[in-house]
Structure formats: structure tokens, C-alpha cells
Amino acid sequence: MFEKWKKSPLKGKGGTLETTLADIVRGIQYCVNSASEIVDRQYVAQLDQYFENGRPLVYPVELPDGSRMELPLFTLMNHSALALDKMKVSMTVGVDEVNTKSADVPIANNENFKLERASFQVRMGAPAKKNGGQGVRLEMTFKAGEQPEAVARLAEQLCNGIKLYAGPPESAE
């Protein structure tokens, strides 16, 4: 994963890695997307944990009146997950250079239309120190996320499928 940095580092002023503001924003967006992907994978892992060969794992229960039931383990667990609710990023960047980039965009009535934007070459603040140095500060707030609709429907179907077996279990004598 980090091999590309070893092979061709992009050195800027002062021997630091050249970074654009867009690179930083894309990196933050990647972090947010990764958090969402982790939640998605958690639900798949839950299914693997409570099912075997497509069949729900069950826990046999005998009630005080002697009747029995098999409870699907999946229905006994909480299926909500932590999800990223808010993310606040505070950082100090120094703007080293501003470049204008343009691209030709074909539009039906205007063949010469150019889309222009600015590209900022930035330098991150020094690592945070006790003496008031600058750095990046992240604040993330998590909340219990709602379970996906499919998980709720699966749990409901499994609960609806619970059957009560009358009478005490027959003993083999």
C-alpha cells in the first residue's frame, strides 16, 4: 500500500511531500467511506456468526410448563452498529502555491467551453506540541445506527417462525 511513496516520492520545498488541498479533502472523504464500509462488513459477519449453511443456529429452551421452543440466536442479539454521526476537522495549512487548472468540456452549443478551477499546493502545520504548535485536530461523534431494513425483516421472519412444542420432551426409556 505504501510502496508507491517509496518508489517515487514527490518532494516539494524543504524536502516535504507535495500535497494539494484536494488531496487532504479526498483523504478525509476516504476515512468517512471506510467507516461506513466497516459497518457494512459487520452486518455480513453477524450473518456468518448466526447461520450455518444458510440455516439459523438455534438455542433450545424448555419453559416451566414443559413446552419447548427453539430460538434463533440471530433474534436474541442487538443488530445496531456504531455509525459515524459527525466529523469535525480543524487544521492549519500554509498555501505555498495556487495554480489554475482547466479542462475542455464538450457542450452542445459551445465547443470552446473551458472548466477552470484552482489547485492549492499546501503545507500541513507542524505536529502539535505542548508549546502551542499547530497540527490537525479531529473530532468524531458516533451514534447507534439503525439496522438495515433487510436485517429487520430477517429478524421478524425468524421470530414469526418460532414454534412452541407442547408437552415435556419424551424420554427414551
N, C-alpha and C positions, 0 to 999 in steps of 0.2 A: 504494500500500500504506500509506503513512504519511499519506495525505490526511485520514483521519478524525481524527488527532491535531491537524492544523492547523485543521480546521473547528470542533471542539468540545472543546478541552482541558478535562479535569476537574481544576481547581485545588483543592488542599487547603490545609492550614496551611502558611504560609511560601511560598506560590506553587508548591509541588511538585505533581506529578501524583499523584492519589489512587490507591493501589494496595492490593489486598487480598492476603493470603497465598495465597488460592486462585488469584489472577492469576499470581503468581510460580510456583506449582507447575504450573499449566497451561502457562506459558511453557517451563518445563524439560521437561515431557512433549512439547511440540511439537518441541523440539530433538531429543529422542530419536527421535521418529517421523520427523523429517526425515532423520536419519542412516540409518534403515532404508530410507526411500524412495530415497535416493541409491544405496544398494547395489542395490536392485531395478532402478533405471534403468540401472545399469552393466551388468547382465546383458543387458538389451534392446539396449544399444549394442553389446555384444560380438556378439550375433547379427547385427545390421546390418553389422558390420565384416567378418564372415567368410562371409556369404551374399549372393548376388546373385540376385534374382528367385526366391528360395526354394531355390536350388541352392548347395551348398557350394563355396567357392573352393578350388581345389586347387593343390598345388605338385608339378610333375613331377620325379621322381627316377629316375636311372639307376644301377643297382647295378653293382659290379665285374664280375659275371658277364654283364653286358649286358642283364639283365632290367630292366623298368621298372615303376614304380607311380606313382599319383597320390595324394598325401597330402592329405587335407582340412586346411586351415590351422587350422580350429577345434580339431582334435585335438592340435595341436602347442603350444597355449597353456595356461597355468595359468588356471583359471577360479575360483579362490578370490578372495574380496574381503575388504578390511578391514571388520570389523564392530565396533560399539561393544560392548565386553565389560562394562565397569564405568564408572559415573559417580559421582563424589563431589562434592557441592556443599556448601561451607561459606559461610555468610553471616551477617551481623548485621542484624537488623531490629528497629526500635523499634515497639512496639504503641501506636498512637495511640488506638484505639477498639475496643471489642468490641460487636458488635451481634448480637442473636438474630434469626434469620430462621426463619419457619415456613411450611409449606405443608400444605394439606389433602390427604390421601391417601385415596382411597376404598378401604376394605377391607370385604369382605362382611359381617362381623359387627359392625363398629364404624364407624358413619357419621361420628363426630366425631374420628377419629384425626388427630392433627397430627404432622407430622415437623418437628422443630426442630434447628437447627444454629447454630453460632456463626460469625460473619464477622468477621475481624480486619482492621482498617484498619492498614496498616503503613507504615513509612518505612524505606527502604533506608539502610544505613550510608553514611558519606561515602566518596568514592573513595579507594582505597588510596594512601597516601603513604609516603615514606621514614621519616617520623617516627612511624610506628605507627598511621596512620589505619585505619579499618575499611573493608571492602569485600567483594566476592564473590570467592570462590576456587573455581575449577573444576578438577577432576582427572578426566581421561578416559583410560581404558585401552582400547586397540583390540587385536583379535586377528584372525588369519586365519580368516575364516568358511568354513564348508563350503559347497560349491556346491549349488545346489538339485538335487533329485532329477531334474528334467526335463533339466537341463544334463548331469548324469552319464549319463543314459540316451541322450541325443543323441550325446554323445562316444563312448559304447560302440557305438551303432549305426553311426556313421561309421567307427570303427575296424574293426568287423566287415565293413564294405563295401569295405575296401581290397583291391584285386585286384592280383595280380602278373602282368605280361605277359611271357611267355617270349621270349628271344632279343633281340638288338640291334635297334634301330629300323631299318626298311628305308630305304635311301637312295634318293632319286629321281635316277636317272641317265638 
